[in-house]
Amino acid sequence: MKRPKLKTKSFTIRTLREWGILAVDLITVIICYMSAIILSQAYLHQLDVKLQGILLSAFLSVPVIIAIFALSFLAFRVFKVVWRYARGKDYLRIVGACVVATLVFAILDQSFKLIKIDGTHQVGSLPTLKQITYPAYIMLGVFSTSAIILIRILYEFVYARQRDKLEVAQRKRTMIIGAGYTASMILEELSRQDSIYNPICLIDDDPDKLGRIINEIEVVGNTEEIAICVQKYAIDTIIFAIPSLGGDARQKILQDCNATKCQVKVLPFVSEMIDNVNITKQMRDINIADLLGRQQITFDDVGVASYIYDKIVMVTGGGGSIGSELCRQIAKYKPRRIIIVDIYENCAYSIQQELLRAYGADYDLHVEILSVTDYDKMDDLFTEFRPQIIFHAAAHKHVPLMETVPEEAVKNNVFGTYNLAILADKHNVQKFIMISTDKAVNPTNVMGATKRCCEEIVQMMAQKGSKTEFAAVRFGNVLGSNGSVIPLFRKQIENGGPVTVTHPDIIRYFMTIPEAVSLVLQAGTFAHGGEIFVLDMGKQVKIVTLAENLITLMGHKPYVDIDIVFTGLRPGEKLFEELLMNEEGLQKTANEKIFVGHQMSIDIEGFTNELEKMRAICATNDKHAVVEQLKILVPTFKHDTAYLEKITKQAEAYKNETLAK
């Protein structure tokens, strides 16, 4: 029962404040009215009439003035405006209310002779009545409008500014990187808002701007002096306000900002900024993706909309990090129906509820909990829903885990893909886009080899002349995904360290989840059969650098507060990954950031026979035989069997020990 009482109290205070503002406005109008009468008399040289008589005669019509202006102020909702944040249109409310009220009063006065001015207070009007009152009307309108606006402005600049000074000690002392148009907009917005940020100084590399002042804030140094200026001006927060800057320059500045231990806020790139939304509302905390030094890649969505709109779309692995983002982005293009297929019900439920909250309970969305390895059930699903577009993201992706159970990796990744490819062809699906990985190129681990085998299945189906447009999309590590190192590093840092990195020289390509999904969707516009699309992901990033940045980002010093230890390469792990095999070459697409590898010829009969042999081997769960058969299916697969032999011996020893007991 507390909430209604709080609401009533708040309402009472607000009502008293509004009536108080109205009372002040009406008192101001009365003063302006009396002044207008006196000055109009002086203007027309009528001061031979006694001043006392003039005021008394005018005072008799004050109740009418109060009633008219009060109704006008109520109609224009003048007292409802929060004047600290008032704009030009809010002040026009005052102008409109005063003009309308003055006109109404003038009409009533001329019609009913409300003002009777003579020295003896007798009823009746002087012959010069109209000459007397017209200037008074004009003055009343001008005086009342000007006075009320002036009171508002004085309140803002005297009382509100004084309050800001009292609060400034609680606000964050803020440095803004960049002294261009964006910075000026931020300063202007902060000056109008009840903001937690108190701008102290600007930083810019343009020597001509050094010492110059923008919105009362001085440019005090360049980006090489960020740390010095932070200490000199006791800065708490840094706002990076150069949305057009990308690449290494952006990375270096953000790393310097991050190293100061200040809170760092960044604006999105120009291409990502939202029109008609305050710039300060688009600021966000710096994240690990900002420290990659690469502008997030965006894609033209016109082609995507044309092939997804009003289509039935199936997403396998739809509850995973990539699959769920696929569902989010696909939903924006208004498909007729989305079918989410996943073996793990918790993640599938999460994305289902998210989409229903976003698009309403009646949104045509179906969630099916099953494995893509179940051919018969998937066939029933295809028959029931007739999907037109399939995005295949379901797969086992953890490299070390798949080294210990190669048979499960093959069952899920290879035969799950094989099932879907056959069903897509059987049910005349229009497009089939499979999610692949850079680990499929010259693979040294089981997971990568299974993904390369999946790519071969896609190319084989296209080579067979299927009506379905098959394609695969190959990209590197995804920041923040379930299989990414970032969640692991975060947990290690939260637990006080150490952060474990396998090798000081290990490097990887990185991209964000939205980038990866945008590539997948865009690839669908170029897919005609058998292509493997590759994203230009820029330079590879050292994992140890990523760890250092994340430690700093979370408010610690690498090797001081949180240690980094090197544990050695894991089974099947390479120091670097490749995006293309030598045989594939590289071709450009209509998008400068997307490339396509040359299609490789597949011996359809031989490949199919080897797949069936693999199916039989998987049924025996013979790990060594599975790996050897995988080498036949994927000739580029180079696997170190020492680790597999080690765990096999350990398992056998444990089994024998258990039997002996």
Phi and psi in degrees as a GROMACS rama.xvg file:
@    title "Ramachandran Plot"
@    xaxis  label "Phi"
@    yaxis  label "Psi"
@TYPE xy
-71.5441  -37.8075  LYS-2
-61.3959  -44.232  ARG-3
-59.2202  -38.3954  PRO-4
-64.4873  -43.9393  LYS-5
-61.2946  -40.9589  LEU-6
-64.7812  -41.6667  LYS-7
-65.2737  -42.3478  THR-8
-61.933  -45.7633  LYS-9
-61.2974  -40.6945  SER-10
-64.9254  -40.6115  PHE-11
-64.2422  -45.3172  THR-12
-61.8241  -44.2358  ILE-13
-63.0241  -41.5653  ARG-14
-64.4528  -43.8624  THR-15
-61.1588  -39.839  LEU-16
-63.7114  -43.2991  ARG-17
-65.5962  -42.6262  GLU-18
-67.1015  -32.9764  TRP-19
-63.6589  -43.0254  GLY-20
-61.987  -42.1806  ILE-21
-62.9925  -40.2549  LEU-22
-63.3397  -43.2594  ALA-23
-62.0416  -42.1999  VAL-24
-62.6125  -41.413  ASP-25
-69.9755  -37.5732  LEU-26
-62.4323  -41.2973  ILE-27
-60.9953  -41.7551  THR-28
-62.5463  -42.4117  VAL-29
-61.3999  -44.4824  ILE-30
-61.9972  -42.3715  ILE-31
-65.2858  -36.578  CYS-32
-65.3136  -47.8058  TYR-33
-63.8615  -39.1668  MET-34
-64.5362  -39.8793  SER-35
-63.4011  -39.522  ALA-36
-64.2129  -46.7296  ILE-37
-63.9081  -47.368  ILE-38
-67.3456  -34.6382  LEU-39
-66.1566  -35.176  SER-40
-65.2428  -42.9513  GLN-41
-63.7551  -39.5127  ALA-42
-61.532  -36.8039  TYR-43
-98.1915  13.0817  LEU-44
56.7161  42.1661  HIS-45
-104.956  17.974  GLN-46
-74.1679  3.88654  LEU-47
-70.4404  -22.673  ASP-48
-72.595  139.857  VAL-49
-61.8216  134.537  LYS-50
-58.1686  -37.2517  LEU-51
-63.4677  -38.6809  GLN-52
-68.1318  -38.1789  GLY-53
-62.8661  -48.6794  ILE-54
-64.7482  -40.0444  LEU-55
-65.8645  -41.3775  LEU-56
-64.7054  -41.3671  SER-57
-68.5265  -37.314  ALA-58
-62.8839  -28.8355  PHE-59
-64.3674  -23.9614  LEU-60
-97.6362  4.40857  SER-61
-58.5728  -43.2073  VAL-62
-56.0855  -37.0331  PRO-63
-66.5759  -43.2169  VAL-64
-58.6001  -47.1227  ILE-65
-60.4836  -45.836  ILE-66
-62.8975  -45.141  ALA-67
-65.5376  -48.2015  ILE-68
-68.9572  -36.8622  PHE-69
-61.7468  -45.5423  ALA-70
-63.3579  -38.362  LEU-71
-67.1518  -42.8268  SER-72
-63.4728  -38.9976  PHE-73
-65.3612  -41.6361  LEU-74
-64.8665  -38.8702  ALA-75
-88.3975  0.594095  PHE-76
52.0491  41.4236  ARG-77
-62.8098  -38.8443  VAL-78
-78.6831  -5.10933  PHE-79
-84.8689  -16.384  LYS-80
-73.7226  136.658  VAL-81
-85.5045  102.143  VAL-82
-72.5731  -14.3614  TRP-83
-64.5576  -28.9117  ARG-84
-112.733  21.6077  TYR-85
-67.3489  144.393  ALA-86
-112.374  -178.897  ARG-87
-57.1602  -40.9082  GLY-88
-65.9251  -25.9992  LYS-89
-70.763  -37.7801  ASP-90
-71.0138  -26.7359  TYR-91
-65.962  -24.2061  LEU-92
-59.4062  -43.4744  ARG-93
-64.5073  -45.3821  ILE-94
-58.8657  -48.4034  VAL-95
-62.3881  -43.7434  GLY-96
-63.4841  -43.9323  ALA-97
-69.048  -40.7015  CYS-98
-64.9357  -45.9634  VAL-99
-62.7976  -46.3347  VAL-100
-61.6609  -41.9909  ALA-101
-63.8221  -43.2626  THR-102
-62.7101  -43.4714  LEU-103
-62.2071  -43.9481  VAL-104
-63.0196  -41.7855  PHE-105
-62.4478  -41.3782  ALA-106
-64.77  -44.6941  ILE-107
-64.693  -40.5862  LEU-108
-64.6913  -42.7767  ASP-109
-69.8203  -28.2619  GLN-110
-82.3453  -39.0187  SER-111
-116.48  6.56992  PHE-112
52.4238  57.5563  LYS-113
-66.3563  -32.5409  LEU-114
-102.668  117.061  ILE-115
-116.47  106.134  LYS-116
-110.094  109.856  ILE-117
-151.156  167.521  ASP-118
-70.8273  -19.9322  GLY-119
-109.202  5.61423  THR-120
62.3585  28.4961  HIS-121
-81.5052  153.192  GLN-122
-69.3471  140.954  VAL-123
124.676  162.454  GLY-124
-119.763  154.075  SER-125
-72.8658  158.715  LEU-126
-62.5278  -25.4137  PRO-127
-95.6089  22.9385  THR-128
-56.2342  -49.0447  LEU-129
-66.4855  -33.8256  LYS-130
-66.8427  -30.543  GLN-131
-75.9356  -44.6831  ILE-132
-80.7462  -32.7433  THR-133
-55.8196  -50.241  TYR-134
-60.6101  -32.864  PRO-135
-65.0416  -40.3012  ALA-136
-59.6029  -47.4013  TYR-137
-61.9318  -46.3999  ILE-138
-63.2907  -39.6092  MET-139
-58.265  -46.9252  LEU-140
-63.1778  -46.1829  GLY-141
-67.8803  -46.6658  VAL-142
-63.7222  -46.7749  PHE-143
-65.3174  -42.6813  SER-144
-61.8875  -49.5551  THR-145
-64.3934  -41.9187  SER-146
-66.9265  -43.7834  ALA-147
-66.4828  -42.4631  ILE-148
-63.6377  -41.3864  ILE-149
-62.6655  -39.341  LEU-150
-62.0027  -42.4052  ILE-151
-61.2173  -45.6168  ARG-152
-65.8264  -41.6338  ILE-153
-63.1164  -39.5059  LEU-154
-60.7011  -44.1993  TYR-155
-62.477  -46.6841  GLU-156
-83.4369  -18.1612  PHE-157
-101.75  -62.1034  VAL-158
-77.202  -47.9541  TYR-159
-65.0866  -41.4152  ALA-160
-65.0769  -36.9032  ARG-161
-64.3485  -39.0339  GLN-162
-64.8544  -39.5721  ARG-163
-60.7019  -37.6328  ASP-164
-66.1109  -36.0606  LYS-165
-68.3076  -31.3235  LEU-166
-87.955  -12.5668  GLU-167
-61.2502  -28.9321  VAL-168
-65.4824  -24.8221  ALA-169
-90.2075  -8.98275  GLN-170
-87.7053  157.665  ARG-171
-83.3663  124.812  LYS-172
-69.7106  121.168  ARG-173
-121.566  134.493  THR-174
-105.669  138.054  MET-175
-112.834  123.065  ILE-176
-87.2698  117.904  ILE-177
108.223  132.838  GLY-178
-125.642  42.4555  ALA-179
-104.496  -154.25  GLY-180
-61.4072  -42.9905  TYR-181
-61.6131  -43.9348  THR-182
-62.3306  -40.7811  ALA-183
-63.9714  -36.8472  SER-184
-66.8206  -40.2425  MET-185
-62.1127  -46.0503  ILE-186
-61.9866  -40.0933  LEU-187
-64.534  -43.4084  GLU-188
-66.5888  -41.069  GLU-189
-64.5083  -31.6389  LEU-190
-70.399  -23.8051  SER-191
-94.396  -16.6171  ARG-192
-103.06  158.124  GLN-193
-84.2757  73.4844  ASP-194
-92.4601  154.444  SER-195
-82.4487  -6.93603  ILE-196
-99.9326  133.182  TYR-197
-116.162  97.8477  ASN-198
-60.9985  128.285  PRO-199
-111.562  -42.4186  ILE-200
-155.604  164.315  CYS-201
-118.958  149.544  LEU-202
-123.793  133.263  ILE-203
-155.525  145.395  ASP-204
-85.4885  -4.35678  ASP-205
-79.1123  113.359  ASP-206
-62.2076  -26.2798  PRO-207
-68.6919  -20.11  ASP-208
-90.5911  -12.8081  LYS-209
-60.1262  127.28  LEU-210
85.054  -9.27742  GLY-211
-77.9341  162.536  ARG-212
-121.69  131.493  ILE-213
-122.613  119.59  ILE-214
50.3411  44.0518  ASN-215
74.6732  5.70813  GLU-216
-112.69  132.455  ILE-217
-92.7468  144.569  GLU-218
-81.5806  114.747  VAL-219
-107.735  -8.33952  VAL-220
-179.292  -176.556  GLY-221
-108.26  -179.832  ASN-222
-68.9258  -17.8905  THR-223
-72.9307  -15.2988  GLU-224
-109.176  19.0322  GLU-225
-58.0077  -50.5341  ILE-226
-62.5551  -40.2494  ALA-227
-64.0253  -45.3082  ILE-228
-69.3859  -33.2453  CYS-229
-60.0582  -44.4217  VAL-230
-71.0872  -42.284  GLN-231
-63.8926  -40.2655  LYS-232
-103.712  11.5441  TYR-233
51.6397  53.8572  ALA-234
-78.3598  137.932  ILE-235
-101.222  -36.0904  ASP-236
-133.934  141.887  THR-237
-119.335  130.978  ILE-238
-109.166  119.181  ILE-239
-86.4467  110.092  PHE-240
-118.156  43.0349  ALA-241
-124.16  75.6813  ILE-242
-65.1067  -17.4292  PRO-243
-86.8633  -9.58972  SER-244
-87.7723  131.827  LEU-245
-136.218  -169.964  GLY-246
69.4858  -153.665  GLY-247
-63.3332  -35.8825  ASP-248
-62.1259  -45.0138  ALA-249
-63.0735  -44.3026  ARG-250
-59.4772  -45.4696  GLN-251
-63.6353  -44.9472  LYS-252
-63.3145  -44.3198  ILE-253
-65.9348  -35.4358  LEU-254
-66.9772  -39.3635  GLN-255
-64.0651  -41.1209  ASP-256
-64.325  -44.1321  CYS-257
-63.529  -34.1431  ASN-258
-70.3873  -15.5691  ALA-259
-77.3694  -12.4922  THR-260
74.0989  4.91799  LYS-261
-75.7132  158.322  CYS-262
-68.4785  132.082  GLN-263
-115.28  125.333  VAL-264
-111.911  139.336  LYS-265
-126.252  152.609  VAL-266
-97.5773  148.113  LEU-267
-65.4871  165.818  PRO-268
-62.1566  158.228  PHE-269
-52.6349  -42.0171  VAL-270
-66.4806  -18.5222  SER-271
-101.852  -6.93839  GLU-272
-72.8648  147.429  MET-273
-99.333  126.339  ILE-274
-68.2656  152.329  ASP-275
63.4221  19.2777  ASN-276
-122.564  132.528  VAL-277
-50.6799  137.74  ASN-278
-60.6854  -41.3987  ILE-279
-64.3099  -26.2109  THR-280
-75.2622  -15.5507  LYS-281
-94.5533  -1.77865  GLN-282
-70.3022  146.885  MET-283
-142.96  165.885  ARG-284
-67.0689  148.756  ASP-285
-64.6126  141.571  ILE-286
-129.433  176.205  ASN-287
-63.9804  -28.9534  ILE-288
-65.2147  -31.2461  ALA-289
-65.0134  -25.5675  ASP-290
-89.5317  3.76888  LEU-291
-77.1863  -19.8515  LEU-292
78.4643  19.8803  GLY-293
-132.549  131.446  ARG-294
-64.8743  135.858  GLN-295
-60.1619  132.947  GLN-296
-83.0676  130.532  ILE-297
-116.578  158.628  THR-298
-128.157  152.604  PHE-299
-70.659  121.342  ASP-300
-94.9345  4.8336  ASP-301
-62.5766  -48.2757  VAL-302
-65.116  -34.6306  GLY-303
-63.595  -46.2958  VAL-304
-59.8363  -36.6401  ALA-305
-67.9637  -29.2877  SER-306
-102.133  -7.25301  TYR-307
-103.699  -31.1974  ILE-308
-54.5707  128.539  TYR-309
62.6555  24.4529  ASP-310
-107.609  156.899  LYS-311
-89.4728  116.384  ILE-312
-115.366  130.192  VAL-313
-109.813  134.454  MET-314
-122.346  112.466  VAL-315
-85.5293  146.272  THR-316
66.1349  30.2835  GLY-317
-66.8956  -12.0462  GLY-318
-92.0247  -9.88191  GLY-319
-75.314  -179.884  GLY-320
-64.4741  -44.1587  SER-321
-75.3258  -45.2618  ILE-322
-61.5065  -41.8102  GLY-323
-67.739  -37.5237  SER-324
-67.937  -35.161  GLU-325
-56.8487  -46.5113  LEU-326
-61.0277  -42.7611  CYS-327
-60.5713  -48.2194  ARG-328
-73.3278  -36.1049  GLN-329
-62.0978  -40.1169  ILE-330
-58.6165  -29.8126  ALA-331
-66.3055  -23.1644  LYS-332
-94.406  12.0043  TYR-333
56.1748  60.324  LYS-334
-70.4792  162.217  PRO-335
-68.632  -37.5877  ARG-336
-157.941  145.594  ARG-337
-116.733  130.811  ILE-338
-114.376  116.216  ILE-339
-98.1564  121.512  ILE-340
-113.825  124.276  VAL-341
-156.164  148.792  ASP-342
-85.1027  -19.6439  ILE-343
-104.562  109.726  TYR-344
-70.3418  -29.9324  GLU-345
-63.8589  -47.2993  ASN-346
-68.1568  -39.1232  CYS-347
-62.8223  -40.3822  ALA-348
-64.2891  -39.7029  TYR-349
-61.2239  -49.4388  SER-350
-70.1946  -32.3617  ILE-351
-59.5665  -49.4941  GLN-352
-66.0078  -36.0747  GLN-353
-62.1277  -45.0197  GLU-354
-68.6227  -37.5576  LEU-355
-67.5321  -35.7352  LEU-356
-66.1704  -37.6662  ARG-357
-76.3403  -36.7845  ALA-358
-117.89  0.131914  TYR-359
101.416  154.201  GLY-360
-65.346  -20.9836  ALA-361
-90.3725  4.43574  ASP-362
-61.8813  135.677  TYR-363
-77.6546  89.3657  ASP-364
-135.152  129.934  LEU-365
-124.735  135.321  HIS-366
-114.257  126.739  VAL-367
-121.133  120.325  GLU-368
-94.112  105.19  ILE-369
-167.096  168.319  LEU-370
-97.1401  141.288  SER-371
-69.0007  -10.6523  VAL-372
-79.2495  -11.9691  THR-373
-86.7722  91.4091  ASP-374
-59.9372  -47.6865  TYR-375
-63.7313  -42.8704  ASP-376
-69.3044  -37.7126  LYS-377
-63.8601  -38.1057  MET-378
-60.7868  -43.2008  ASP-379
-61.4099  -38.6811  ASP-380
-65.2317  -42.9687  LEU-381
-62.0244  -42.3903  PHE-382
-63.727  -39.5072  THR-383
-73.6059  -45.0034  GLU-384
-101.932  -18.2024  PHE-385
50.7885  59.463  ARG-386
-62.4932  143.755  PRO-387
-102.953  -28.7771  GLN-388
-128.495  133.722  ILE-389
-124.819  128.004  ILE-390
-110.942  113.784  PHE-391
-99.6169  99.9426  HIS-392
-112.444  -4.03338  ALA-393
-71.195  126.038  ALA-394
-173.976  155.694  ALA-395
-83.3536  128.581  HIS-396
-122.522  -12.9794  LYS-397
-77.2815  114.781  HIS-398
-59.4937  -55.1255  VAL-399
-62.9936  -38.4683  PRO-400
-64.939  -38.6575  LEU-401
-71.6344  -19.5193  MET-402
-65.2015  -30.788  GLU-403
-87.2374  -20.3879  THR-404
-132.601  64.1979  VAL-405
-59.1479  -31.7717  PRO-406
-63.7936  -35.9583  GLU-407
-72.6085  -36.3602  GLU-408
-61.5021  -42.4224  ALA-409
-68.7633  -45.4971  VAL-410
-56.9631  -48.1952  LYS-411
-77.6192  -51.6087  ASN-412
-74.3231  -53.4299  ASN-413
-73.5457  -56.146  VAL-414
-78.6139  -23.1965  PHE-415
-63.8016  -44.4314  GLY-416
-66.2592  -41.9369  THR-417
-61.053  -44.2075  TYR-418
-57.9331  -49.3833  ASN-419
-65.0203  -39.157  LEU-420
-63.2369  -44.9035  ALA-421
-63.4623  -42.8474  ILE-422
-68.5961  -36.0603  LEU-423
-62.6384  -41.7878  ALA-424
-67.3076  -42.9944  ASP-425
-62.7258  -39.4052  LYS-426
-100.37  14.9891  HIS-427
56.964  43.5669  ASN-428
-64.4581  141.63  VAL-429
-74.1563  -47.2583  GLN-430
-136.238  141.977  LYS-431
-131.718  109.729  PHE-432
-113.358  119.598  ILE-433
-102.93  139.294  MET-434
-86.1542  121.033  ILE-435
-116.292  -164.945  SER-436
-149.574  156.885  THR-437
-66.7746  -17.319  ASP-438
-71.1997  -9.30958  LYS-439
-76.7519  -13.6967  ALA-440
-86.2907  120.024  VAL-441
44.7737  59.3248  ASN-442
-66.4029  144.323  PRO-443
-118.046  5.11799  THR-444
-135.02  162.281  ASN-445
-63.6096  -44.2781  VAL-446
-58.8139  -46.8525  MET-447
-62.2357  -38.572  GLY-448
-65.9576  -40.1736  ALA-449
-64.495  -35.9936  THR-450
-70.0571  -36.3152  LYS-451
-65.3428  -37.4676  ARG-452
-63.5223  -38.2059  CYS-453
-62.9765  -41.0555  CYS-454
-60.8477  -40.0068  GLU-455
-64.6122  -36.0709  GLU-456
-63.004  -44.3787  ILE-457
-59.9079  -45.9441  VAL-458
-68.2772  -35.6427  GLN-459
-63.4183  -44.7764  MET-460
-63.0684  -37.7902  MET-461
-68.6109  -39.4705  ALA-462
-65.9908  -29.1214  GLN-463
-71.0916  -10.6398  LYS-464
88.1752  28.65  GLY-465
-64.0827  146.732  SER-466
-70.6985  -22.5021  LYS-467
-73.4622  137.211  THR-468
-88.4122  102.781  GLU-469
-91.4801  142.03  PHE-470
-158.77  159.005  ALA-471
-125.589  149.884  ALA-472
-120.696  123.423  VAL-473
-113.336  125.108  ARG-474
-147.961  173.838  PHE-475
-89.0792  -154.254  GLY-476
-66.0915  146.505  ASN-477
-111.811  121.787  VAL-478
-64.61  130.547  LEU-479
84.2094  -3.44112  GLY-480
-73.3901  168.191  SER-481
-60.7241  -29.3423  ASN-482
-97.0978  5.42247  GLY-483
-77.2711  158.24  SER-484
-74.8324  -18.0346  VAL-485
-60.4608  -50.2913  ILE-486
-57.817  -38.3353  PRO-487
-63.8862  -48.027  LEU-488
-59.5281  -42.6474  PHE-489
-59.1356  -46.2062  ARG-490
-63.8228  -40.2573  LYS-491
-64.5549  -39.7652  GLN-492
-67.6359  -43.7686  ILE-493
-61.2864  -30.1481  GLU-494
-87.5012  5.42801  ASN-495
92.1837  5.64115  GLY-496
85.1017  -178.563  GLY-497
-80.0584  163.597  PRO-498
-89.6312  130.941  VAL-499
-101.757  124.945  THR-500
-122.77  137.327  VAL-501
-69.5781  -36.2256  THR-502
-154.279  141.097  HIS-503
-64.4558  -21.4181  PRO-504
-106.057  4.24456  ASP-505
-69.6369  134.632  ILE-506
-130.501  153.675  ILE-507
-146.648  154.321  ARG-508
-78.7148  143.406  TYR-509
-133.513  149.18  PHE-510
-151.4  164.947  MET-511
-86.9366  161.988  THR-512
-60.4592  -46.053  ILE-513
-59.5341  -36.9341  PRO-514
-61.9986  -47.7535  GLU-515
-58.987  -44.4599  ALA-516
-70.0433  -37.5404  VAL-517
-59.94  -40.1752  SER-518
-61.7736  -45.1491  LEU-519
-60.0162  -46.3242  VAL-520
-65.9788  -41.5656  LEU-521
-66.1317  -36.7217  GLN-522
-58.8349  -32.0179  ALA-523
-61.119  -28.8915  GLY-524
-73.8696  -26.5579  THR-525
-95.3122  -13.7919  PHE-526
-70.2194  126.341  ALA-527
-128.203  -9.60477  HIS-528
141.646  109.157  GLY-529
88.6834  1.00185  GLY-530
-75.1032  150.779  GLU-531
-119.52  112.766  ILE-532
-92.9414  143.191  PHE-533
-130.551  137.824  VAL-534
-94.4545  138.285  LEU-535
-72.7893  102.693  ASP-536
-98.8851  12.389  MET-537
74.5133  -147.921  GLY-538
-87.5826  151.84  LYS-539
-74.3896  151.418  GLN-540
-114.022  137.67  VAL-541
-69.4395  131.83  LYS-542
-63.2612  -36.1664  ILE-543
-65.866  -36.1721  VAL-544
-64.8266  -40.7118  THR-545
-59.8788  -43.5849  LEU-546
-63.6995  -43.5931  ALA-547
-61.889  -44.3907  GLU-548
-62.9715  -41.0101  ASN-549
-67.6829  -39.1285  LEU-550
-60.3596  -46.1085  ILE-551
-64.1696  -40.7495  THR-552
-60.5494  -32.3559  LEU-553
-91.9689  14.7823  MET-554
87.3207  22.2664  GLY-555
-125.496  166.639  HIS-556
-102.051  125.281  LYS-557
-60.831  139.881  PRO-558
69.2371  -5.80829  TYR-559
-110.417  -65.3099  VAL-560
-80.1985  -41.9127  ASP-561
-126.105  122.166  ILE-562
-85.0483  156.619  ASP-563
-119.836  125.749  ILE-564
-119.415  148.619  VAL-565
-105.01  123.658  PHE-566
-102.415  -5.98912  THR-567
93.5089  148.892  GLY-568
-59.6498  138.775  LEU-569
-81.5834  164.36  ARG-570
-55.3579  129.294  PRO-571
80.7758  1.96852  GLY-572
-92.7672  138.273  GLU-573
-107.06  158.35  LYS-574
-68.6676  -30.9734  LEU-575
-144.187  157.135  PHE-576
-111.136  158.289  GLU-577
-118.811  152.495  GLU-578
-101.708  -19.1835  LEU-579
-138.065  145.02  LEU-580
-84.0669  157.191  MET-581
-58.0971  -35.7  ASN-582
-72.7785  -20.0045  GLU-583
-81.3817  -32.2574  GLU-584
65.1171  -160.104  GLY-585
-153.834  134.54  LEU-586
-128.701  149.151  GLN-587
-82.1091  154.99  LYS-588
-116.039  -175.143  THR-589
-65.8457  -21.7623  ALA-590
-99.0843  125.719  ASN-591
-67.0238  -15.1169  GLU-592
-97.2509  -3.25184  LYS-593
-118.853  131.569  ILE-594
-122.75  163.364  PHE-595
-131.892  135.974  VAL-596
-83.4763  151.423  GLY-597
-62.6384  137.853  HIS-598
-70.3471  136.525  GLN-599
-99.9778  141.293  MET-600
-73.1219  134.96  SER-601
-113.008  131.696  ILE-602
-76.2195  95.2986  ASP-603
-58.3596  -48.7764  ILE-604
-65.9436  -45.6376  GLU-605
-65.1063  -42.3169  GLY-606
-65.1268  -42.0419  PHE-607
-63.5363  -41.6328  THR-608
-62.0859  -42.4012  ASN-609
-66.914  -34.4422  GLU-610
-62.3031  -42.3683  LEU-611
-66.6125  -35.5488  GLU-612
-62.4095  -42.0971  LYS-613
-62.3349  -38.9129  MET-614
-58.9517  -43.3004  ARG-615
-66.6874  -39.6379  ALA-616
-65.7059  -42.3643  ILE-617
-60.5886  -32.5812  CYS-618
-64.0823  -23.8782  ALA-619
-87.5779  -14.2066  THR-620
60.0182  29.4123  ASN-621
-83.7813  104.754  ASP-622
-60.7353  -46.4658  LYS-623
-63.3255  -42.4068  HIS-624
-65.5352  -36.0336  ALA-625
-63.258  -46.3961  VAL-626
-63.0329  -42.961  VAL-627
-64.0277  -39.8093  GLU-628
-69.367  -32.2169  GLN-629
-65.1002  -32.8184  LEU-630
-67.0702  -30.0946  LYS-631
-73.4271  -42.2535  ILE-632
-68.9157  -32.991  LEU-633
-124.173  90.8757  VAL-634
-59.2438  -25.2005  PRO-635
-83.7963  -0.0828405  THR-636
-74.8007  116.64  PHE-637
-115.259  107.746  LYS-638
-120.114  133.995  HIS-639
-88.5149  109.928  ASP-640
-81.9457  -1.84677  THR-641
-60.1509  -43.2365  ALA-642
-65.8773  -43.0056  TYR-643
-61.7554  -41.1457  LEU-644
-64.0669  -36.9985  GLU-645
-63.6699  -49.6046  LYS-646
-70.8289  -29.456  ILE-647
-64.9418  -43.3119  THR-648
-64.4555  -39.3992  LYS-649
-63.2706  -42.7231  GLN-650
-65.0416  -40.4967  ALA-651
-66.4379  -40.2065  GLU-652
-64.7496  -41.176  ALA-653
-64.7878  -40.4824  TYR-654
-62.4165  -45.4994  LYS-655
-64.5415  -38.6739  ASN-656
-64.456  -39.8916  GLU-657
-66.3921  -42.246  THR-658
-65.8557  -36.1621  LEU-659
-65.4095  -34.7756  ALA-660
